Each structure stands twice: as structure tokens, then as C-alpha cells.
Amino acid sequence: MNLFIKLFFLVVFTGGSIGVATASDTQTAYSQYNNLNSVSAIFNDQKVVSSLKSVLGSEYSDFSQNFDVFGEPHKTAKGGIFVEGWLKDLYLEQASAFVIQPDGKVYAAWMLPEDNKIHYVSNDLANNKMQEDIASWAKRFDKEQSVTPAKNQKEMQSNGEKVFETEKFKIRITSLCPVGSECNDVSYEGVRKSDGAV
């Protein structure tokens, strides 16, 4: 009986220590991306990309194409990381943000000009409110939130181009990736309607 109790406490103590060590390792892993000079490398981290793809599903491409320019990342209150990005010159038109917490919770939001909504998804089933860092990010858009991603109203050209218009811009996005590959490289051309500037 004494041996059983000792083994029980050994297993509980060891298991608890491993859990703390894993959370600590995850925090350390995310901290390497917590500055403007290194945040873009976060998309080279297969754990991060896999987590995002598992939450975003078919919306991953729309979400990830917005990371042309990165904003200043920051550590979340729970020890995770907040990352945001947008297409150059389209800070308020086409942007994305995500939070990954050490416990594996993922929160992602993105804005596309063709439907003018903030799309939000998460694997945190216990929380039906928008995560606080994402909610703060979303306030700058002053747009309606869509918890269930809507179907995109894009015109898909045969060459992989997407063309759409907003109130102020006409935008053409072209995929630079081979068909069937897993990359998020795009080129885009935007024309400002007020003066025709490219």
C-alpha cells in the first residue's frame, strides 16, 4: 500500500511537471516571434501553420494572404502571442490577426473588402466571445462581425487572379504559388478610384 501511494504521487508530480514544462516551452517558442524583425518567420513554424490551418480550414488561404506587412506583435495576458498583418496600403481594407495561447487555443480574424465583414473563428469552444486581443484589433475597422465565415464573392479568373472592388479601390490579387502547393505568396495591384494612383 505504501509503495502504491509513493508511485501515485510520483506519477502525479512528474505529469504535472511535464505539463508546466510544455507550457513554458511553448511560451518560449512564441517569444522568438515577439518583435517586428522576426514576426514574419512565424509562418515558417510548422506548429503554428498547422494550428492555424486546423482552425481555419478552407479559409486559411484568404486569411494568410493578408500577411504582406506585419504589425508589432505582443504577448497576450495568458502568455501567448498576438500577430497581425495586412496587404500594403490596405491596412483598413484587407487584414488578418491571430492569437495562439500556450494551452493550444487559437483565435483568428480577418477582413476582406468584398464582403466588408470581420470573420472570426476559434477552437476555444468554452468561450463564445471574441478573444480580447482580437476584439481590440477589430475595433479599428468599425465593421460587422461574422462568426461563421461567409462565402466570398470573388471573381476567380482562369489564371488564379482574384479581382474585387471596394468603395475606394479596385484590387487584383494573383497567386504566385503553383497549383496545389501550400504557400501564401501573392502579388496584388490596387488602383485608388479617386485619382487612379496605383
LUMDO-242164 format. One record per residue (C-alpha): x, z, y. Coordinates in pm, whole numbers, padded with zeros to 5 digits, always signed. Each point is the difference from the previous one (the first is absolute). Last residue first. Example, Ala and Ser with C-alpha at 12.3 -4.5 7.8 and 13.67 -1.06 7.14 Angstrom:
+01367+00714-00106/-00137+00066-00344/
END
This chain:
-00152-05834+05251/-00143+00001+00350/-00321-00202+00041/-00096+00182+00322/-00314+00202-00076/-00027-00106-00365/+00327+00161-00112/+00137-00212-00282/+00134+00179-00306/+00230-00146-00258/+00074+00183-00317/+00261+00014-00268/-00052+00198-00314/+00205+00200-00247/-00201+00242-00217/+00154-00056-00339/-00123+00013-00357/+00015-00358-00122/-00297-00198-00134/+00042-00292+00241/+00343+00008+00163/+00015+00221+00307/+00027-00113+00363/-00373+00050+00057/-00130-00160+00318/-00202+00184+00264/-00170-00197+00281/-00145+00193+00294/-00230-00097+00287/+00004+00288+00247/-00207+00185+00265/-00351+00040-00146/+00137-00036-00350/+00058-00315-00195/+00098-00071-00358/+00225-00225-00204/+00149+00085-00338/+00261-00233-00141/+00072-00026-00371/+00050-00379-00006/-00359-00074-00110/-00135+00176+00310/-00180+00330-00035/-00245+00068+00284/-00032+00373+00011/-00323+00201+00007/+00135+00296-00191/-00230+00176-00242/-00051+00355+00117/+00216+00291-00107/-00217+00301-00079/+00078+00278+00244/-00066-00226+00300/+00072+00170+00329/-00142-00140+00325/+00254-00062+00272/+00154+00192+00290/+00339-00145-00095/+00221+00283+00126/-00205+00256-00192/+00111-00145-00336/+00350+00152+00018/-00144+00350+00053/-00236-00053-00294/+00294-00118-00215/+00193+00318+00081/-00311+00213-00068/-00104-00157-00335/-00343-00164+00036/-00275+00222-00136/-00137-00017-00356/+00261+00236-00143/-00013+00096-00368/+00043-00360-00116/+00345-00028+00155/+00091-00348-00133/-00051-00144+00345/-00143-00303+00178/-00070-00087+00363/-00090-00329+00171/-00013+00009+00379/-00238-00268+00117/+00023-00310+00223/-00097-00240-00279/+00233-00289+00082/+00245+00219+00192/+00124+00197-00300/+00064+00373+00026/+00154+00207-00275/-00023+00343-00155/+00174+00169-00291/-00004+00353-00143/+00199+00090-00312/-00003+00336-00180/+00295+00032-00238/+00063+00375+00048/+00295-00077+00231/-00240-00174+00244/-00001-00372+00076/-00152-00099+00333/-00077-00355+00103/-00042-00219+00305/-00094-00362+00068/-00033-00227+00304/-00166-00321+00123/-00165-00006+00344/+00122+00300+00199/+00373-00045-00067/-00035-00381-00024/+00314-00104+00194/+00208+00016-00318/-00217+00065-00305/-00058+00368-00059/+00153+00302-00170/-00061+00367-00071/+00159+00261-00226/-00101+00365-00049/+00210+00201-00246/-00076+00297-00220/+00083+00367+00055/-00355+00138+00026/+00000+00000+00383/+00115-00362-00006/+00355-00115+00067/+00026-00280+00253/+00057-00374+00023/+00076-00171+00334/-00180-00335+00000/+00097-00298-00211/-00021-00368+00096/-00082-00267-00261/-00192+00247-00217/-00345-00160+00031/+00043-00214-00312/-00018+00317-00209/-00370+00072+00053/-00131-00353-00050/+00216-00035-00314/-00092+00343-00137/-00377-00067+00028/-00022-00112-00365/+00082+00353-00118/+00048+00233+00296/+00043+00331-00186/+00211-00123-00291/+00185-00242+00227/+00098+00280+00240/+00130+00222-00279/+00191-00291-00157/+00157-00089+00337/+00106+00362+00059/+00145+00042-00350/+00171-00342+00026/+00188+00100+00316/+00097-00330+00168/-00310+00030+00223/+00142+00326+00138/+00300-00197+00127/-00190-00068+00326/+00021+00372+00083/+00381+00002+00022/+00084-00047+00369/-00328+00144+00131/+00046+00333-00169/-00173+00186-00284/+00090-00243-00278/+00262+00229-00162/-00251+00286+00034/-00221-00164-00262/+00248+00063-00283/+00062+00359+00116/-00373+00072-00005/-00023-00150-00350/+00294+00209-00120/-00167+00316+00136/-00326-00084-00175/+00193-00058-00325/+00201+00322+00039/-00317+00203+00060/-00161-00150-00310/+00317+00059-00205/+00009+00363+00110/-00362+00053-00099/+00061-00148-00345/+00307+00221-00050/-00184+00316+00105/-00305-00075-00215/+00210-00096-00304/+00224+00306+00032/-00302+00224+00056/-00161-00124-00324/+00326+00024-00192/+00044+00362+00106/-00362+00081-00090/+00035-00164-00344/+00326+00185-00069/-00170+00331+00075/-00283-00090-00238/
END
